[in-house]
Amino acid sequence: MHQAHYFAAQLGPNGCESSTRYEVEALVLANGAWKGAAQGQWKQAANWCGGVPAVGATVLIPNATTVELDTNAQLAQLTIDPTAHLKVKSNQHLTMDGNIVVHGQLTIQDKATLVQNDNSGWSGSGAVQIQQFVTGTGLATPNGRFWFLGAPMPTTLSIDYKAQTSNVLKYFSEPLGNWQEITDAITPIEVGRGYFVQTAQNDTLKFNGLALNNGNYNLACSRTGTTNFYRGFNLVSNPYASYLDFDQVTRTNLLPTMWYRTADPLQTMVFDTYNAQSGLGTSLSGIAVNQFIPPLQSFWVKIPDGFTTGSLGMTNAMRSHHSVGFEGLKSTALDFPAFLRLNLEDGLRKDQLIVYMDQQQSAQIDGFDAEKMSVSNYPQCYTVVNGKKLVINALKLNKSKNQIPLVLEFPSSKSYTLHAVEFNVNNGKILLEDKQLGVFQDLSLAPDYTFFASSGTNATRFVLHFNVPFGNPNALITDALSERSDIKQDLLSVSSDKQGGISVELNPDYTPEGFIELYDNSGSLVAERPFKEQIEYLPYPAASGQYHLKVHCQNQVFAYKLVLIR
């Protein structure tokens, strides 16, 4: 905005100008300057000189003005005058390539994000506020969800969490191996350290200061002693008002795994796990965690055996506006020759184990594996390798038959369900064995297995069998009831075409008996017929896809995986 002088003449009825000139003083607004009312919305073009600011614009919020950023914006520079106020509305994104100059007030509402690029800094004598909504149970003494979050600015104090009230504010001390509670209003909250708060009521926490965290951080971690059960586990936090990419952070003497405390559908606190080397994360909260750590989120990292110190380095280049969801995952079941995401379910309560195989993995514990962080009095499912509990178990694919014993923890005696949520086996199958009942179940055909279990830990009852033969993707696959594929190949011949359907031919030396079933990949029965003739035919399915043929004959069951194209 600048001041300018102009001269005007009076225009007569005949179109002639008067000889008198009038001097006019005017204020001229530059593009990107606000010209709307004292209160208004960002995305209304009429509120701006030059229309809604484009990407890379320089924007001024003038005095006596409150502007709501109700759309995403990317700016070269932002200036807020002393009596002006910019509110970044919930779920909106503000990206800054240059400086933020705050002489007035900047408010970042709950679920809004601010990304500052490498050349962006803070200046001015104004104030910034960032808000975080948390829930409570409404009781005088907090007993609900734990909200794990850290400090959004260097001047954060315990009063911002209302620690001096009935709210519970704690951090984890790795050297002491226990939780430390803060009960006053004046304790500084350390940037990058992880905390949790438990509130009595639903509330919006408001953090106030001169600037938000920005730039480079290096968080020191420790591993103390040799006997502490939680040695090496450090609770840290994302210091930014934006998402942080865990895949990009610099990890020194740290495992490539992080753990979240999240809430399940019953609001019970559970541990979700993400492994950076595989790109895999569990989904106990209902959404699979990925490498993008939400703003202010506290999370666990671990220094492994053999080290006493470590660190986590982060920069503005690792920040983004990523939204929570599956789109952040690098890996899916189809990225591995053999993959299983298995839930142990008790109604809405569940635990999850991921087992996968690849040629590049090792049979020993390495960076592709993720240790288990357990929850007491809650169903637990994991494997054990070299005495370590694993929630993500990566195995080397170097043989056709692989057995993985499961360890299950049951808080009470009742019925539970093992549920194969996601799975893939190239040229093979995944079987669940219940040794107690003598049952084998093909999880690709029937992904749910419900059983009764007594309370306690059981490490001998259940075994996963990954049968992964090499060769033709449509090769013959025997199930657990017929381990000798040479018998199957001598006994039966299976072929298919769109006109003739699926044919199953029995060797002439044998008498037809039994029955034939065809299932789709969801486990639904598509077709069946008795095995009465030497050659039996099933109709060709209407839809393309992967199908499973089971032939019951000669007191055995033979299974085939078919890929049928329409």
SULVENZI-V448252 format. One record per residue. N is the residue number from 1. RES is the residue in three letters. PHI is phi in whole degrees, 0 to 359 (999 if undefined). BURIAL is 1 if it has 9 or more other ideal C-beta (glycine too) atoms within 8 Angstrom, else 0. D_LAST is the distance of its C-alpha to the last C-alpha in Angstrom with 1 decimal. Layout:
# SULVENZI-V448252
{{N RES PHI BURIAL D_LAST} {N RES PHI BURIAL D_LAST}}
This chain:
# SULVENZI-V448252
{{1 MET 999 0 67.1} {2 HIS 216 0 70.5} {3 GLN 264 0 73.6} {4 ALA 217 0 74.6} {5 HIS 248 0 77.5} {6 TYR 228 0 77.1} {7 PHE 241 0 79.6} {8 ALA 233 0 79.2} {9 ALA 239 1 81.2} {10 GLN 277 0 81.7} {11 LEU 259 0 80.3} {12 GLY 280 0 82.6} {13 PRO 298 0 81.9} {14 ASN 275 0 82.5} {15 GLY 89 0 80.0} {16 CYS 269 0 82.6} {17 GLU 277 0 82.6} {18 SER 287 0 85.6} {19 SER 281 0 87.7} {20 THR 278 0 87.4} {21 ARG 245 0 84.7} {22 TYR 244 0 83.3} {23 GLU 274 0 82.1} {24 VAL 239 0 78.9} {25 GLU 256 0 77.6} {26 ALA 223 0 73.8} {27 LEU 262 0 71.2} {28 VAL 254 0 68.2} {29 LEU 271 0 64.9} {30 ALA 276 0 62.6} {31 ASN 302 0 58.9} {32 GLY 93 1 57.4} {33 ALA 266 1 60.5} {34 TRP 284 1 60.3} {35 LYS 231 0 61.9} {36 GLY 276 1 60.7} {37 ALA 287 0 62.5} {38 ALA 296 0 63.8} {39 GLN 228 0 60.5} {40 GLY 189 1 57.1} {41 GLN 256 0 53.5} {42 TRP 299 1 52.2} {43 LYS 280 0 49.4} {44 GLN 276 1 51.7} {45 ALA 300 0 52.4} {46 ALA 293 0 55.8} {47 ASN 278 1 57.1} {48 TRP 238 1 57.0} {49 CYS 282 1 58.8} {50 GLY 91 0 56.2} {51 GLY 86 0 53.4} {52 VAL 304 1 51.2} {53 PRO 306 1 51.8} {54 ALA 278 0 49.2} {55 VAL 302 0 47.9} {56 GLY 88 0 50.9} {57 ALA 284 1 53.5} {58 THR 256 1 56.9} {59 VAL 239 1 57.5} {60 LEU 241 1 60.8} {61 ILE 261 1 61.1} {62 PRO 280 1 64.7} {63 ASN 304 0 67.4} {64 ALA 59 0 67.3} {65 THR 226 1 63.6} {66 THR 241 1 60.7} {67 VAL 244 1 57.2} {68 GLU 259 1 54.0} {69 LEU 281 1 51.1} {70 ASP 252 0 48.3} {71 THR 206 0 45.7} {72 ASN 283 0 44.8} {73 ALA 217 1 47.4} {74 GLN 230 1 48.0} {75 LEU 236 1 51.7} {76 ALA 280 0 54.0} {77 GLN 205 1 56.9} {78 LEU 229 1 57.7} {79 THR 236 1 61.3} {80 ILE 242 1 62.4} {81 ASP 293 1 66.0} {82 PRO 304 0 68.4} {83 THR 252 0 68.0} {84 ALA 258 1 64.3} {85 HIS 217 1 61.3} {86 LEU 249 1 57.6} {87 LYS 248 1 55.2} {88 VAL 273 1 51.7} {89 LYS 290 1 49.8} {90 SER 305 0 47.4} {91 ASN 73 0 43.9} {92 GLN 262 1 45.2} {93 HIS 240 1 45.3} {94 LEU 242 1 48.4} {95 THR 247 1 48.2} {96 MET 244 1 51.5} {97 ASP 273 1 51.8} {98 GLY 235 1 55.6} {99 ASN 280 1 58.3} {100 ILE 250 1 58.7} {101 VAL 250 1 62.2} {102 VAL 248 1 63.0} {103 HIS 259 1 66.5} {104 GLY 254 1 65.3} {105 GLN 226 1 62.5} {106 LEU 240 1 58.8} {107 THR 239 1 56.7} {108 ILE 253 1 53.2} {109 GLN 284 1 51.9} {110 ASP 306 0 49.7} {111 LYS 74 0 46.1} {112 ALA 276 1 47.2} {113 THR 229 1 47.0} {114 LEU 235 1 49.3} {115 VAL 249 1 48.3} {116 GLN 250 1 51.2} {117 ASN 282 1 50.5} {118 ASP 302 0 52.8} {119 ASN 265 0 55.4} {120 SER 263 1 55.6} {121 GLY 223 1 58.7} {122 TRP 245 1 60.8} {123 SER 204 0 64.2} {124 GLY 104 1 66.5} {125 SER 252 0 68.5} {126 GLY 277 1 66.3} {127 ALA 231 1 64.1} {128 VAL 233 1 60.4} {129 GLN 229 1 58.8} {130 ILE 239 1 55.4} {131 GLN 246 1 54.3} {132 GLN 220 1 52.2} {133 PHE 279 1 51.4} {134 VAL 229 1 51.8} {135 THR 247 1 51.7} {136 GLY 224 1 54.3} {137 THR 268 0 54.8} {138 GLY 87 0 57.9} {139 LEU 267 0 60.3} {140 ALA 296 0 63.5} {141 THR 255 0 62.4} {142 PRO 301 1 59.0} {143 ASN 215 0 56.5} {144 GLY 258 1 53.1} {145 ARG 293 1 50.6} {146 PHE 270 0 51.7} {147 TRP 256 1 51.0} {148 PHE 267 1 50.9} {149 LEU 207 1 52.1} {150 GLY 250 1 54.6} {151 ALA 270 1 57.0} {152 PRO 273 1 55.8} {153 MET 208 1 59.1} {154 PRO 296 0 62.1} {155 THR 261 0 64.4} {156 THR 298 1 62.4} {157 LEU 237 1 64.7} {158 SER 297 1 64.2} {159 ILE 295 1 65.4} {160 ASP 294 1 62.1} {161 TYR 262 1 60.4} {162 LYS 58 1 63.4} {163 ALA 294 1 64.2} {164 GLN 282 0 67.7} {165 THR 264 0 66.5} {166 SER 285 0 64.7} {167 ASN 301 1 61.6} {168 VAL 256 1 60.7} {169 LEU 234 1 60.3} {170 LYS 221 1 59.7} {171 TYR 228 1 58.8} {172 PHE 259 1 58.1} {173 SER 263 1 60.7} {174 GLU 294 1 59.3} {175 PRO 300 0 62.8} {176 LEU 272 0 63.9} {177 GLY 72 1 60.5} {178 ASN 208 0 60.8} {179 TRP 271 0 60.4} {180 GLN 244 1 63.2} {181 GLU 262 0 63.8} {182 ILE 248 1 65.3} {183 THR 239 0 67.4} {184 ASP 250 0 69.3} {185 ALA 254 0 68.7} {186 ILE 240 0 69.8} {187 THR 285 1 67.8} {188 PRO 295 0 66.0} {189 ILE 261 1 62.2} {190 GLU 286 0 61.2} {191 VAL 297 1 58.5} {192 GLY 93 1 55.6} {193 ARG 280 1 56.7} {194 GLY 269 1 54.4} {195 TYR 227 1 55.8} {196 PHE 227 1 54.7} {197 VAL 234 1 56.2} {198 GLN 235 1 56.2} {199 THR 252 1 57.4} {200 ALA 283 1 59.1} {201 GLN 234 0 57.6} {202 ASN 301 0 54.7} {203 ASP 205 1 56.1} {204 THR 250 0 55.4} {205 LEU 288 1 57.1} {206 LYS 236 0 58.7} {207 PHE 259 1 59.5} {208 ASN 239 0 62.1} {209 GLY 188 1 63.4} {210 LEU 266 1 64.1} {211 ALA 199 1 60.8} {212 LEU 272 1 57.5} {213 ASN 302 1 56.6} {214 ASN 201 1 55.6} {215 GLY 93 0 55.4} {216 ASN 267 0 55.4} {217 TYR 223 1 55.8} {218 ASN 230 0 56.2} {219 LEU 266 1 56.1} {220 ALA 281 0 58.1} {221 CYS 233 1 56.9} {222 SER 221 1 58.8} {223 ARG 224 1 58.5} {224 THR 247 1 61.7} {225 GLY 73 0 63.2} {226 THR 231 0 61.6} {227 THR 242 0 61.6} {228 ASN 298 0 60.3} {229 PHE 300 0 57.0} {230 TYR 260 0 55.5} {231 ARG 299 1 57.0} {232 GLY 91 1 55.0} {233 PHE 276 1 53.1} {234 ASN 237 1 54.0} {235 LEU 266 1 53.1} {236 VAL 241 1 52.7} {237 SER 213 1 51.4} {238 ASN 288 1 49.7} {239 PRO 279 1 52.8} {240 TYR 265 1 51.1} {241 ALA 273 1 50.3} {242 SER 206 1 46.8} {243 TYR 286 1 43.9} {244 LEU 238 1 44.6} {245 ASP 273 1 42.1} {246 PHE 295 1 42.8} {247 ASP 296 0 40.8} {248 GLN 266 0 43.4} {249 VAL 297 1 46.6} {250 THR 273 0 49.0} {251 ARG 252 1 49.3} {252 THR 249 0 52.4} {253 ASN 57 1 52.7} {254 LEU 233 1 50.0} {255 LEU 294 1 46.8} {256 PRO 278 0 43.6} {257 THR 235 1 42.9} {258 MET 230 1 44.0} {259 TRP 234 1 44.2} {260 TYR 255 1 44.3} {261 ARG 267 1 46.0} {262 THR 233 1 43.7} {263 ALA 252 0 43.7} {264 ASP 280 1 41.2} {265 PRO 301 0 40.4} {266 LEU 266 0 43.7} {267 GLN 66 0 45.6} {268 THR 277 1 46.4} {269 MET 283 0 46.8} {270 VAL 231 1 44.3} {271 PHE 251 1 43.5} {272 ASP 261 1 40.3} {273 THR 231 1 39.9} {274 TYR 228 1 38.5} {275 ASN 245 1 38.5} {276 ALA 288 1 38.8} {277 GLN 286 0 37.9} {278 SER 264 1 34.5} {279 GLY 75 1 33.9} {280 LEU 253 1 33.1} {281 GLY 219 1 34.8} {282 THR 279 1 35.0} {283 SER 221 1 34.5} {284 LEU 292 1 37.2} {285 SER 279 1 38.3} {286 GLY 106 0 34.8} {287 ILE 233 0 34.1} {288 ALA 294 0 33.4} {289 VAL 288 1 36.4} {290 ASN 222 1 36.0} {291 GLN 286 1 38.4} {292 PHE 270 1 39.8} {293 ILE 273 1 42.9} {294 PRO 298 0 44.0} {295 PRO 306 1 47.4} {296 LEU 69 1 50.3} {297 GLN 301 1 48.1} {298 SER 275 1 49.9} {299 PHE 209 1 47.9} {300 TRP 261 1 48.8} {301 VAL 229 1 48.9} {302 LYS 221 1 50.5} {303 ILE 275 1 52.7} {304 PRO 282 1 51.8} {305 ASP 304 0 54.4} {306 GLY 99 0 56.8} {307 PHE 230 1 57.4} {308 THR 244 0 59.7} {309 THR 226 1 58.9} {310 GLY 197 1 55.8} {311 SER 204 1 54.8} {312 LEU 232 1 52.0} {313 GLY 254 1 52.2} {314 MET 214 1 50.7} {315 THR 222 1 51.1} {316 ASN 298 1 50.1} {317 ALA 294 0 47.4} {318 MET 264 1 45.5} {319 ARG 265 1 45.5} {320 SER 199 1 42.8} {321 HIS 259 1 41.9} {322 HIS 310 1 38.7} {323 SER 266 0 37.5} {324 VAL 298 0 36.8} {325 GLY 158 0 33.1} {326 PHE 290 0 30.1} {327 GLU 297 0 30.1} {328 GLY 276 1 32.9} {329 LEU 289 1 31.2} {330 LYS 279 0 30.8} {331 SER 238 0 28.7} {332 THR 228 0 25.7} {333 ALA 302 1 24.3} {334 LEU 287 0 21.7} {335 ASP 279 0 24.8} {336 PHE 233 1 26.0} {337 PRO 299 1 24.8} {338 ALA 217 1 26.1} {339 PHE 209 1 26.9} {340 LEU 215 1 28.0} {341 ARG 252 1 29.6} {342 LEU 244 1 31.4} {343 ASN 259 1 33.6} {344 LEU 257 1 36.6} {345 GLU 244 1 36.9} {346 ASP 228 1 39.9} {347 GLY 65 0 38.9} {348 LEU 274 0 38.7} {349 ARG 271 1 40.4} {350 LYS 206 1 38.3} {351 ASP 235 1 38.6} {352 GLN 221 1 35.9} {353 LEU 234 1 35.4} {354 ILE 243 1 33.1} {355 VAL 236 1 32.6} {356 TYR 213 1 30.7} {357 MET 229 1 30.9} {358 ASP 202 1 30.8} {359 GLN 293 0 32.5} {360 GLN 278 0 34.9} {361 GLN 279 1 36.3} {362 SER 244 0 39.4} {363 ALA 285 0 40.3} {364 GLN 264 0 43.3} {365 ILE 291 0 43.7} {366 ASP 214 0 43.2} {367 GLY 293 0 42.2} {368 PHE 277 1 38.6} {369 ASP 268 1 39.8} {370 ALA 227 1 41.2} {371 GLU 290 1 44.0} {372 LYS 271 1 44.1} {373 MET 252 1 46.4} {374 SER 270 0 47.0} {375 VAL 240 1 47.8} {376 SER 287 0 50.4} {377 ASN 56 0 49.9} {378 TYR 212 1 46.2} {379 PRO 304 1 43.3} {380 GLN 228 1 42.6} {381 CYS 221 1 40.0} {382 TYR 197 1 40.3} {383 THR 246 1 40.7} {384 VAL 234 1 44.0} {385 VAL 230 1 44.5} {386 ASN 52 0 48.0} {387 GLY 81 0 49.4} {388 LYS 255 0 47.4} {389 LYS 282 1 45.1} {390 LEU 241 1 41.8} {391 VAL 261 1 39.3} {392 ILE 237 1 37.1} {393 ASN 243 1 37.0} {394 ALA 262 1 35.6} {395 LEU 238 1 35.5} {396 LYS 281 1 35.2} {397 LEU 269 1 32.2} {398 ASN 227 0 34.1} {399 LYS 211 0 33.4} {400 SER 279 0 30.5} {401 LYS 235 0 32.1} {402 ASN 228 1 33.8} {403 GLN 244 0 35.8} {404 ILE 235 1 36.8} {405 PRO 294 1 39.4} {406 LEU 258 1 39.3} {407 VAL 247 1 42.5} {408 LEU 240 1 42.5} {409 GLU 245 1 45.3} {410 PHE 245 1 45.8} {411 PRO 290 0 48.5} {412 SER 209 0 48.9} {413 SER 276 0 48.2} {414 LYS 186 0 45.2} {415 SER 272 0 41.5} {416 TYR 231 1 39.1} {417 THR 228 1 35.4} {418 LEU 266 1 33.6} {419 HIS 235 1 30.4} {420 ALA 280 1 27.7} {421 VAL 286 1 27.0} {422 GLU 211 1 24.9} {423 PHE 204 1 23.8} {424 ASN 199 1 21.8} {425 VAL 221 1 22.3} {426 ASN 287 0 20.8} {427 ASN 58 1 20.4} {428 GLY 187 1 22.5} {429 LYS 205 1 23.6} {430 ILE 241 1 26.4} {431 LEU 249 1 28.8} {432 LEU 255 1 31.6} {433 GLU 253 1 34.7} {434 ASP 257 1 37.4} {435 LYS 294 1 40.3} {436 GLN 293 0 42.6} {437 LEU 258 0 40.4} {438 GLY 68 0 38.8} {439 VAL 248 0 35.3} {440 PHE 247 1 32.2} {441 GLN 228 1 29.2} {442 ASP 281 1 25.8} {443 LEU 290 1 25.5} {444 SER 285 1 21.8} {445 LEU 265 0 21.5} {446 ALA 225 0 24.6} {447 PRO 285 1 25.8} {448 ASP 249 0 29.1} {449 TYR 227 1 32.1} {450 THR 257 0 35.2} {451 PHE 207 1 38.5} {452 PHE 261 0 42.3} {453 ALA 221 1 44.3} {454 SER 277 0 48.0} {455 SER 299 0 49.4} {456 GLY 121 0 49.9} {457 THR 256 0 48.0} {458 ASN 235 1 45.9} {459 ALA 247 1 45.0} {460 THR 236 0 44.3} {461 ARG 279 1 42.0} {462 PHE 247 1 38.5} {463 VAL 225 1 36.7} {464 LEU 267 1 33.4} {465 HIS 246 1 31.7} {466 PHE 262 1 29.4} {467 ASN 261 1 27.9} {468 VAL 231 1 26.4} {469 PRO 296 1 26.2} {470 PHE 265 0 26.0} {471 GLY 114 0 23.8} {472 ASN 304 0 20.2} {473 PRO 302 0 17.9} {474 ASN 255 0 16.4} {475 ALA 297 0 19.9} {476 LEU 287 1 21.3} {477 ILE 238 1 23.0} {478 THR 274 1 25.9} {479 ASP 265 1 27.0} {480 ALA 294 0 30.7} {481 LEU 277 0 31.5} {482 SER 216 1 30.8} {483 GLU 282 0 31.8} {484 ARG 265 0 32.0} {485 SER 292 1 28.7} {486 ASP 293 0 30.6} {487 ILE 295 1 31.1} {488 LYS 297 1 27.4} {489 GLN 293 0 26.4} {490 ASP 284 0 29.1} {491 LEU 270 1 28.3} {492 LEU 232 1 24.5} {493 SER 223 0 21.7} {494 VAL 238 1 18.0} {495 SER 213 0 15.1} {496 SER 206 1 11.6} {497 ASP 207 0 9.5} {498 LYS 295 0 7.2} {499 GLN 277 0 10.6} {500 GLY 274 0 13.0} {501 GLY 89 1 11.4} {502 ILE 258 1 13.0} {503 SER 252 1 16.5} {504 VAL 237 1 19.5} {505 GLU 249 1 22.6} {506 LEU 264 1 26.0} {507 ASN 307 0 28.8} {508 PRO 302 0 31.2} {509 ASP 284 0 34.0} {510 TYR 241 1 32.8} {511 THR 266 0 32.8} {512 PRO 299 1 29.6} {513 GLU 193 0 30.2} {514 GLY 97 1 28.6} {515 PHE 204 0 25.2} {516 ILE 234 1 21.6} {517 GLU 230 1 19.7} {518 LEU 236 1 16.3} {519 TYR 244 1 16.4} {520 ASP 275 1 14.2} {521 ASN 288 1 15.7} {522 SER 273 0 18.2} {523 GLY 95 1 19.7} {524 SER 278 0 18.8} {525 LEU 287 0 18.6} {526 VAL 263 0 15.4} {527 ALA 203 1 16.7} {528 GLU 205 0 19.8} {529 ARG 198 0 22.0} {530 PRO 289 0 25.3} {531 PHE 266 1 25.5} {532 LYS 251 0 27.8} {533 GLU 253 0 26.8} {534 GLN 297 0 26.6} {535 ILE 235 0 22.9} {536 GLU 243 1 20.9} {537 TYR 236 1 17.4} {538 LEU 248 1 15.2} {539 PRO 295 0 12.5} {540 TYR 289 1 8.8} {541 PRO 300 1 8.2} {542 ALA 284 0 7.2} {543 ALA 245 0 6.3} {544 SER 291 0 5.1} {545 GLY 153 1 8.6} {546 GLN 267 1 11.5} {547 TYR 231 1 12.7} {548 HIS 231 1 16.2} {549 LEU 256 1 17.3} {550 LYS 240 1 21.0} {551 VAL 247 1 23.0} {552 HIS 261 1 26.5} {553 CYS 200 1 28.7} {554 GLN 53 0 32.1} {555 ASN 60 0 33.2} {556 GLN 223 1 30.7} {557 VAL 235 1 27.4} {558 PHE 245 1 24.7} {559 ALA 240 1 21.8} {560 TYR 229 1 18.7} {561 LYS 257 1 16.3} {562 LEU 240 1 12.7} {563 VAL 253 1 10.1} {564 LEU 250 1 6.7} {565 ILE 245 0 3.8} {566 ARG 272 0 0.0}}
